[in-house]
Amino acid sequence: MNSFFPNWTASNYNSNQYFRLWEDSLEVGSQMGQLYWQAWNEFYTSPQTLTRRNWDYLREVSSPPQPAWQTPNRLVDLPAPFSSLVKLLDFSQPAENVGQSQMIPTLVLPPQAGHHSYIADYSAEQSQMQTLRQSGLEAVYCIEWLGATKQTAHSSIEDYIAVVDYCVEKIGGKANLVGDCQGGWLAAIYAAIYPHKVNSLTVAGAPIDFQAGDGAIKQAVNYNSQTYPDQGMSFYRQLVAMGGGVLNGSFLISGFNLMKPAQLPLRFIDLYRTIDNPAALKRYRQMKDWYDYPQNIAGTFYLWLVQHLFRDNELILDKLMVGGQVVELGQITCPLFLLAGTRDHITPASQVFAMAAKVGTPSNQIEQFLVDGGHIGLFMGHDILKNNWSEIGGKLAQISR
């Protein structure tokens, strides 16, 4: 057995997948049965209601997602080639005070996993950007990752580190970095390479020790590593080849759906059942606009992160090479905030909190938040934004003046 994956076998993965599929099939079948009887009764008692419900449902499921930022912001000009990879958005308000703040700015790196970046500004009521701004931070910026194209398919980890570095320089030369999910490990790598440019580092729901815990992504990567040639990389190269050099965002979304097979059908069942409920319909549209909008990932970047981070776990082992140098987490000495969810099936808390033992930050400047939430809820959950992100933002404001 490969030394990277002790005490784990492919049969465990298959067994877990079959059990999860069977369990979720029973739940979906039960919900479908209830929906069938509801429609059958309406067919006899109120056929007009049934017809209208069906038309409304078909209209909703067939309309394309329309991702959009919810909070007014200002687009910061970036030169090529950075402008082909990201947008830099300034959420500092009011606009007339932009550039006048004496506070160290904050830069948010949202997830880059096949979905749109506006998860950081999900809705008017669920906005990480608004929460940070309202907690006392005066200068708040967010990167919007752009979908990969044939022209950017060969973008590398060095290219993305260069993007972050340019953005940090653009907004003042030193920043509080806030990294969500994939943005978290990218922020950690940047902070280890440029510690003098990072005032504080916040990592939320981001794997740092990619082999800790028992998350669904870890299981899948380990299974592929033991099943496919070249320790699994042939499988991932085939995915990129199918996308013409990029990883198709639809593949990622399908992968997330398979982690919880009942998730997608139950969402459509709930839509059909509550199609007449304006509040429920609004929630469905918000999730659809974000979750169902696929965004491609640069193939070179994707293959690198699968091999060196997810498979070989080089970041936590101080073996990761970026730009010709070893990335050592011990170089990070700034205040550190770590946020993880008890119900996060994608990034278990242990993958996040492992960072605390590796950095050079004094223990009294490391704060860990374990919250009752799932993966997506870490970035847009009502209670987590109100309680935890407000607290983190307030502390960032205190150390940024």
C-alpha positions in Angstrom: 0.0 0.0 0.0 1.2 3.5 -0.8 2.9 5.1 2.3 0.8 8.3 1.9 -2.4 6.4 2.8 -1.8 4.1 5.8 -4.7 2.2 7.5 -7.0 2.9 4.5 -8.2 0.6 1.7 -10.1 1.1 -1.5 -12.7 -1.3 -0.3 -13.6 1.1 2.6 -14.3 3.8 0.1 -16.5 1.6 -2.1 -18.4 0.3 0.9 -19.0 3.9 2.2 -20.2 5.0 -1.3 -22.6 2.2 -1.7 -24.0 2.7 1.8 -24.4 6.4 1.3 -26.1 5.8 -2.0 -28.5 3.2 -0.5 -29.3 5.4 2.5 -29.9 8.5 0.3 -32.0 6.5 -2.2 -34.4 5.5 0.6 -34.8 9.1 1.7 -35.4 10.4 -1.8 -37.8 7.5 -2.6 -39.8 8.3 0.5 -40.0 12.0 -0.4 -40.9 11.2 -4.0 -43.7 8.9 -2.8 -45.2 11.8 -0.7 -44.9 14.1 -3.7 -46.6 11.6 -5.9 -49.7 11.3 -3.7 -49.9 15.1 -3.4 -49.9 15.4 -7.2 -52.4 12.6 -7.5 -54.8 14.1 -5.1 -54.5 17.5 -6.8 -55.2 15.9 -10.2 -58.7 14.9 -8.9 -59.4 17.7 -6.5 -57.7 20.8 -8.2 -56.3 20.0 -11.7 -55.8 23.8 -12.3 -53.6 24.1 -9.3 -51.6 21.1 -10.4 -51.1 22.5 -13.9 -50.0 25.9 -12.6 -47.6 24.2 -10.1 -46.1 22.2 -12.9 -45.6 25.1 -15.2 -44.1 27.2 -12.4 -41.8 24.4 -11.5 -40.6 23.8 -15.0 -39.9 27.5 -15.5 -37.8 27.6 -12.4 -35.7 24.5 -13.1 -35.1 25.5 -16.7 -34.0 29.1 -16.1 -30.2 29.7 -16.2 -28.4 30.8 -13.0 -27.5 34.5 -12.8 -24.7 35.1 -10.3 -24.3 38.6 -9.0 -22.7 40.5 -6.2 -25.2 41.9 -3.8 -23.3 44.8 -2.2 -22.2 47.9 -4.2 -18.5 47.8 -4.9 -15.9 49.4 -7.1 -13.8 47.6 -9.7 -10.1 48.1 -9.2 -8.1 48.2 -12.5 -5.7 45.4 -12.9 -3.1 45.1 -15.7 -2.7 42.0 -18.0 -2.1 39.2 -17.3 -3.7 39.6 -13.9 -7.0 40.8 -15.3 -7.5 37.6 -17.2 -7.4 35.6 -13.9 -9.2 37.7 -11.4 -11.1 40.9 -10.7 -10.3 43.0 -7.6 -13.4 44.4 -6.0 -13.4 47.3 -3.4 -16.2 47.1 -0.9 -14.9 50.0 1.1 -17.8 52.4 1.8 -18.5 55.2 1.4 -16.9 55.5 -2.0 -15.6 59.1 -1.4 -13.4 57.8 1.4 -11.7 55.2 -0.7 -7.9 55.4 -0.3 -8.2 57.7 2.8 -8.4 55.0 5.4 -5.4 54.8 7.8 -6.4 51.2 8.7 -4.5 48.2 7.2 -6.9 46.8 4.5 -8.4 43.4 4.4 -8.4 41.2 1.3 -10.8 38.2 1.1 -9.9 35.2 -1.0 -13.2 33.3 -1.7 -13.4 29.6 -2.7 -12.2 28.7 -6.1 -13.9 25.3 -6.6 -16.1 25.5 -9.7 -18.6 28.1 -8.4 -18.8 31.9 -8.5 -16.8 33.9 -6.0 -19.9 35.8 -4.8 -20.5 33.3 -2.0 -18.6 35.9 0.0 -21.5 38.3 -0.7 -24.3 35.7 -1.1 -27.3 37.9 -0.3 -28.2 41.1 1.4 -28.9 39.2 4.6 -26.0 36.8 4.3 -22.9 38.7 3.3 -19.4 38.0 4.6 -18.3 41.3 3.0 -20.9 43.3 4.7 -20.3 41.7 8.0 -16.6 42.4 7.9 -17.2 46.0 6.8 -19.8 46.5 9.6 -17.5 45.1 12.2 -15.2 48.1 12.0 -13.0 47.4 9.0 -12.8 50.5 6.8 -11.0 49.1 3.7 -12.3 45.7 2.6 -11.5 44.1 -0.8 -12.4 40.8 -2.4 -10.9 38.8 -5.3 -13.3 37.4 -7.9 -11.8 34.4 -9.5 -12.5 34.3 -13.3 -13.3 31.0 -15.0 -10.4 29.5 -16.9 -10.2 29.7 -20.7 -8.0 28.1 -23.3 -5.8 31.2 -22.9 -5.4 30.8 -19.2 -5.5 27.0 -19.0 -1.8 26.8 -18.2 -1.9 29.2 -15.3 0.2 27.9 -12.4 0.3 28.2 -8.6 3.1 30.8 -9.2 0.7 32.8 -11.3 -2.0 32.8 -8.6 0.5 33.7 -5.9 1.6 36.6 -8.2 -2.0 37.7 -8.5 -2.5 37.8 -4.8 0.8 39.6 -4.3 -0.1 42.3 -6.9 -3.5 42.8 -5.2 -1.9 43.2 -1.8 0.6 45.8 -3.3 -2.3 47.5 -5.0 -4.3 48.1 -1.9 -1.4 49.2 0.3 1.4 46.7 0.5 0.2 44.9 3.6 -3.1 43.3 4.4 -5.2 41.1 6.5 -5.8 38.0 4.5 -9.1 36.1 4.8 -9.2 32.8 3.0 -12.3 30.7 2.5 -11.9 27.0 1.5 -9.5 26.9 -1.4 -8.8 30.6 -0.8 -7.6 29.6 2.7 -4.8 27.3 1.7 -3.8 29.8 -1.0 -3.7 32.6 1.6 -1.6 30.3 3.9 0.9 29.6 1.1 1.1 33.4 0.3 1.6 34.3 4.0 4.4 31.7 4.3 6.2 33.2 1.3 5.6 36.9 2.1 5.1 37.0 5.9 6.1 40.7 6.0 3.1 41.6 3.8 0.5 39.8 6.0 -0.9 41.6 9.1 -3.1 38.8 10.0 -4.4 35.5 8.5 -7.9 34.1 8.7 -8.5 30.6 7.4 -12.0 29.3 7.2 -13.0 25.8 6.1 -9.7 25.3 4.3 -7.7 22.1 4.3 -4.1 22.6 5.6 -3.5 19.0 6.6 -5.2 17.4 3.6 -4.9 13.9 5.1 -6.4 14.6 8.5 -9.9 13.5 9.5 -12.1 11.5 7.2 -13.5 14.0 4.8 -15.2 13.0 1.5 -12.5 14.6 -0.7 -9.7 12.9 1.1 -11.5 9.5 0.7 -12.0 10.1 -3.1 -8.4 11.2 -3.7 -7.0 8.3 -1.7 -9.2 5.9 -3.6 -8.1 7.2 -7.0 -4.5 7.2 -5.9 -4.7 3.4 -5.2 -6.9 2.6 -8.2 -5.5 4.5 -11.2 -2.0 4.6 -12.8 0.6 7.1 -11.6 -0.9 7.2 -8.1 -4.2 8.5 -9.5 -3.0 11.3 -11.6 -4.0 9.6 -14.8 -7.6 9.9 -13.7 -7.3 13.7 -13.1 -5.4 14.2 -16.3 -8.2 12.6 -18.2 -10.7 15.0 -16.6 -8.5 18.0 -17.7 -8.1 16.5 -21.2 -11.9 16.2 -21.5 -12.1 19.9 -20.8 -9.6 20.8 -23.5 -6.9 21.8 -20.9 -9.2 23.1 -18.2 -11.2 21.3 -15.5 -14.8 21.8 -16.4 -16.7 23.3 -13.5 -19.6 21.0 -14.1 -17.3 18.1 -13.2 -16.6 19.7 -9.8 -20.3 20.4 -9.2 -21.1 16.8 -10.0 -18.4 15.6 -7.6 -19.9 17.7 -4.8 -23.3 16.2 -5.6 -22.0 12.7 -5.3 -20.7 13.4 -1.9 -24.3 13.7 -0.7 -26.3 11.9 -3.4 -29.7 13.0 -1.9 -28.8 16.7 -1.9 -29.7 17.6 -5.5 -33.0 15.5 -5.8 -34.2 16.7 -2.4 -33.6 20.3 -3.5 -35.9 19.9 -6.5 -38.4 18.0 -4.5 -38.5 20.8 -2.0 -38.9 23.3 -4.8 -41.9 21.5 -6.2 -43.5 21.3 -2.8 -42.9 25.0 -1.9 -43.3 26.6 -5.4 -46.1 28.8 -4.0 -44.0 30.1 -1.1 -42.2 33.3 -2.0 -39.6 33.0 0.8 -38.8 29.4 -0.1 -38.6 30.3 -3.8 -36.2 33.2 -3.0 -33.9 30.8 -1.1 -34.0 28.3 -4.0 -33.1 31.0 -6.5 -30.2 32.3 -4.4 -28.7 28.8 -4.0 -29.2 28.1 -7.7 -27.5 31.3 -8.9 -24.4 30.3 -6.9 -24.3 26.5 -6.8 -25.5 25.8 -10.3 -23.2 28.2 -12.1 -20.1 26.2 -13.2 -16.7 27.9 -13.4 -13.7 26.2 -15.1 -10.4 25.8 -13.3 -7.0 26.1 -15.1 -5.8 22.6 -15.8 -2.2 23.1 -14.9 -3.2 24.7 -11.5 -5.7 21.9 -10.8 -3.3 19.1 -11.5 -0.7 20.7 -9.3 -3.0 21.1 -6.3 -4.4 17.6 -6.6 -0.9 16.1 -6.7 1.0 18.2 -4.2 -1.7 19.2 -1.8 -4.6 16.7 -1.7 -2.6 13.6 -2.6 0.9 14.2 -1.2 0.0 16.6 1.6 3.1 18.6 1.1 1.9 21.8 2.7 1.7 20.5 6.3 4.9 18.5 5.8 7.0 21.5 4.8 7.8 19.9 1.5 5.8 22.1 -0.8 7.8 23.9 -3.5 6.4 27.2 -5.0 8.6 29.4 -7.2 11.7 27.4 -6.4 11.4 27.7 -2.7 10.1 25.5 0.1 6.8 26.8 1.7 7.3 26.7 5.5 4.3 27.4 7.6 6.6 28.2 10.4 7.4 31.5 8.6 3.9 32.7 9.5 4.1 34.7 12.7 1.1 37.1 12.4 -2.2 36.7 14.4 -4.1 33.7 13.2 -7.8 33.0 13.2 -9.0 29.5 12.3 -12.7 28.7 11.6 -14.2 25.2 11.1 -17.6 23.5 11.2 -18.7 20.5 13.2 -20.8 19.4 10.2 -18.4 20.1 7.4 -18.2 17.0 5.3 -15.8 18.5 2.8 -13.1 19.9 5.2 -13.2 18.3 8.6 -12.2 20.6 11.5 -8.9 18.7 12.0 -7.7 19.6 8.5 -8.1 23.3 9.5 -6.9 23.3 13.1 -3.7 21.3 12.2 -2.3 24.7 11.1 -2.1 25.9 14.7 0.8 23.5 15.5 2.8 24.4 12.4 2.9 28.2 12.3 5.4 30.5 14.1 2.6 32.6 15.6 2.7 32.8 19.4 -0.1 30.6 20.9 -1.8 33.6 22.5 -2.3 35.1 19.1 -4.0 32.0 17.6 -7.7 31.7 17.9 -9.8 28.7 16.9 -13.5 28.8 16.3 -15.4 25.5 16.0 -19.0 26.3 15.0 -22.2 24.4 14.4 -22.3 24.5 10.7 -21.6 22.8 7.4 -19.1 23.8 4.8 -21.0 26.5 2.9 -22.6 27.8 6.1 -19.1 28.8 7.2 -19.1 31.6 4.7 -22.8 32.6 4.5 -24.7 31.1 7.5 -26.8 33.7 9.4 -25.6 32.8 12.9 -22.0 32.3 11.9 -21.8 35.6 10.2 -23.6 37.4 13.1 -21.6 35.8 15.9 -18.2 34.5 14.6 -17.4 36.7 11.6 -18.5 39.8 13.4 -16.1 38.8 16.2 -13.3 38.1 13.9 -13.8 41.3 12.0 -13.8 43.3 15.2 -10.5 41.8 16.2 -9.0 42.4 12.8 -10.1 46.1 13.1 -8.3 46.3 16.5 -5.0 45.1 15.1 -5.2 47.1 11.9 -5.2 50.6 13.2 
